[in-house]
Amino acid sequence: MTDQTAASPRVLVTGGAGYIGSHVLHALTDAGIPAVTIDNLSTGRREAIPAAVPLVEGDMGSAELLDWVMRDHRVDAVMHFAGSIVVPESVVKPLDYYRNNTANSLTLLGACLRAGIDKVVFSSTAAVYGAPESVPIREDAPTVPINPYGASKLMTEQMLRDAGAAHGLRSVILRYFNVAGADPAGRTGQATPVATHLIKVACQALLGRRPPLAIFGTDYDTPDGTCIRDYIHVSDLADAHVLALLHLRRGGESLLLNCGYGRGASVREVVRTLEEVSGEQVPATFADRRPGDPPQLVAGADRIREQLGWVPKHDRLDGIVRSALSWERSLEQSVGQAGALGGSASRS
Ligand code: UDP
């Protein structure tokens, strides 16, 4: 660490050991922006955190810990990733989700106000839209979440808006669509052993590390009968976070932005792309629809480009799939050792 970075204010990244948080820490470090992270390592990995970033291992729900970190590290802004992210789990354990997502965010915002921090970048989700009537989904579409995960995030959005009006706290709320892929330099990726996300699951099936991919539903009202999603490369998403932070540090106003490319790909297209990239067949079976899956989720993606000047660099589906596969291959050794370890899947 240089003297200059020691003297500069830091951005506090909650959940920096996780999939998206660790990519953002690398993007911040690449941009020369000092950061500190809090993570309880319940699902994240210490190795995912860049060496230059201090890790405070602890509980996000502790106001005392947050007060101390904010003071001790001269924090001027917060990026909030930590939380629970598995939709089906949120249905069976809703209160865990309201505690880990909504209540912990409340604690975090209280600490921000005590510390005089007025800048927050928040990880929200397209799940706040529920099952939209039409695509692309613009930011002003109705928010009618259909599961506790989406509801827990929407409540935090509301707290940010209200704290903005009452206390001048400025926020950039980023609603993620389907985040996938891995750092092109191979420094981090999605490491959860038991995943539920399509691209990761398909890569694991291809590598023979799990049973064949079940394609959930082939009778949707879409061109090839399978669901359509807007897959966004995690490194493009990380860049959007850096731009959001810089916007707030420049004194920019609060923003609500979808994070997607405005382009959909079907499940069959994803599978076909993985087969083209790998030259191998993906073992797959056709299964019933998965409850709660809307046929199409595609972002209205103009606003983020206009407001932040965000220009995606990794928006080709083959590149997303290739980076996910090469990350998965790099994990083969360690996952082999971990065997059938339990754990929660990661969700954007
Ligand atoms: N999907 C699938 N098989 C799987 C996992 C996902 O067919 O093993 C489908 C799922 O039904 C949805 C799409 O892939 O249509 C994306 O699902 P994912 O869980 O990756 O993200 P979600 O859109 O649910 O957040």
Residues whose N, C-alpha, C, O or C-beta is under 5 A from the ligand:
A	BS01	UDP	T196 H197 L198 V201 A214 I215 F216 C227 R229 V267 R290 D293
